[in-house]
Amino acid sequence: VAKDLGIDLTALRQRGVSFVSGGRTQYFALQEQTGHLVTAQRIDREQLCRLAEKCVLRCEVIVEGEM
């Protein structure tokens, strides 16, 4: 995430990062040591998408402060 945003990892940690997905469950998190986007918990495709042929899980990354 830090690399994609063009800021260093220390600055990313200081700003505060949150992830927002469609429901109440937080599926993603930021691995603080590396700045990588990781799954925060198990993602069950059958539970989320049931009979849908294409399963898409959208999420927004919110970084505090000016960019």
Residue frames relative to the residue before (quaternion, step in Angstrom):
aa qw qx qy qz dx dy dz
V 1.0000 0.0000 0.0000 0.0000 0.00 0.00 0.00
A 0.6460 0.5182 -0.3247 0.4569 3.58 0.92 -0.91
K 0.6633 0.5063 -0.3033 0.4601 3.59 0.90 -0.92
D 0.6718 0.5033 -0.2982 0.4545 3.60 0.92 -0.90
L 0.7010 0.4462 -0.2628 0.4903 3.58 1.10 -0.69
G 0.4350 -0.7240 0.4393 0.3059 3.57 1.26 -0.26
I 0.6044 0.5054 -0.3893 0.4772 3.59 1.09 0.66
D 0.5288 -0.6398 0.4353 0.3486 3.58 -1.10 0.52
L 0.6945 -0.5202 0.3273 0.3739 3.53 -1.27 0.52
T 0.6280 0.5370 -0.3362 0.4519 3.60 1.01 -0.76
A 0.6615 0.4964 -0.3019 0.4743 3.58 0.92 -0.87
L 0.6323 0.5329 -0.3317 0.4541 3.58 1.01 -0.77
R 0.6499 0.5137 -0.3110 0.4658 3.60 0.95 -0.85
Q 0.6808 0.5077 -0.2884 0.4422 3.59 0.94 -0.88
R 0.6595 0.5329 -0.3089 0.4308 3.58 1.02 -0.72
G 0.3763 -0.6935 0.5199 0.3274 3.56 0.94 -0.88
V 0.0377 -0.7977 0.6007 -0.0376 3.53 -0.80 1.06
S 0.0159 0.7778 -0.6283 -0.0050 3.55 -1.07 0.76
F 0.2816 -0.7476 0.5834 0.1462 3.53 -1.26 0.54
V 0.1053 -0.7843 0.6107 0.0296 3.54 -0.94 0.93
S 0.0314 -0.7746 0.6315 0.0117 3.54 -0.88 1.00
G 0.7843 -0.4171 0.2224 0.4017 3.56 -1.30 0.23
G 0.7997 0.2637 -0.1419 0.5204 3.61 0.93 -0.73
R 0.7402 -0.3918 0.3048 0.4535 3.53 -1.26 -0.45
T 0.6367 0.5559 -0.3221 0.4264 3.57 1.15 -0.59
Q 0.2779 -0.7368 0.5945 0.1629 3.56 -0.95 0.93
Y 0.1686 -0.8271 0.5332 0.0564 3.57 -0.35 1.26
F 0.7786 0.3114 -0.1529 0.5230 3.58 1.16 -0.49
A 0.0503 -0.7740 0.6308 0.0203 3.54 -1.27 0.53
L 0.4346 -0.6596 0.5425 0.2861 3.53 -1.32 0.24
Q 0.3131 -0.7199 0.5865 0.1994 3.57 -0.81 1.00
E 0.3815 -0.7945 0.4252 0.2058 3.56 -0.24 1.30
Q 0.6453 0.5419 -0.3351 0.4215 3.62 1.00 -0.71
T 0.8065 0.2825 -0.1239 0.5044 3.59 1.00 -0.80
G 0.4127 -0.7009 0.4819 0.3259 3.58 1.14 -0.58
H 0.4689 0.6835 -0.4356 0.3512 3.59 1.26 0.21
L 0.4279 -0.6455 0.5703 0.2738 3.52 -1.23 0.62
V 0.0002 0.8099 -0.5843 0.0513 3.60 -0.70 1.09
T 0.5412 -0.5767 0.4781 0.3821 3.55 -1.26 0.26
A 0.3765 -0.7445 0.5154 0.1959 3.56 -0.90 0.98
Q 0.7878 -0.0197 0.0209 0.6153 3.54 1.24 -0.48
R 0.7093 -0.4493 0.3247 0.4354 3.54 -1.31 0.17
I 0.2020 -0.7583 0.6106 0.1066 3.57 -1.03 0.88
D 0.1571 -0.8062 0.5691 0.0386 3.57 -0.51 1.25
R 0.3510 -0.7755 0.4897 0.1886 3.57 -0.27 1.28
E 0.6645 0.5176 -0.3143 0.4379 3.60 0.89 -0.89
Q 0.6595 0.4953 -0.3071 0.4747 3.57 1.04 -0.73
L 0.7145 0.4685 -0.2593 0.4502 3.60 0.93 -0.86
C 0.8383 0.2381 -0.0747 0.4848 3.55 0.80 -1.01
R 0.2136 -0.8262 0.4888 0.1814 3.57 1.30 -0.28
L 0.8578 -0.1071 0.0933 0.4941 3.62 -0.43 -1.15
A 0.4322 0.7092 -0.4625 0.3105 3.60 1.22 0.06
E 0.4668 -0.6838 0.4881 0.2763 3.57 -0.94 0.90
K 0.7701 0.2313 -0.1115 0.5839 3.55 1.01 -0.86
C 0.1206 -0.8040 0.5812 0.0356 3.58 -0.69 1.08
V 0.0153 0.7981 -0.5989 0.0645 3.58 -0.62 1.16
L 0.1068 -0.7716 0.6257 0.0420 3.55 -0.90 0.97
R 0.1609 -0.8197 0.5469 0.0553 3.56 -0.34 1.25
C 0.0203 0.7823 -0.6223 0.0200 3.52 -1.18 0.64
E 0.2535 -0.7447 0.5985 0.1516 3.54 -1.18 0.65
V 0.2644 -0.7331 0.6065 0.1575 3.53 -1.10 0.80
I 0.0997 -0.7995 0.5917 0.0262 3.57 -0.67 1.11
V 0.0744 -0.7841 0.6161 -0.0007 3.54 -0.71 1.16
E 0.3803 -0.7393 0.5128 0.2140 3.56 -0.75 1.09
G 0.7274 0.4134 -0.3174 0.4464 3.54 -1.18 0.59
E 0.6200 -0.5550 0.4108 0.3725 3.54 -1.31 0.28
M 0.2982 -0.7380 0.5805 0.1716 3.54 -1.14 0.71
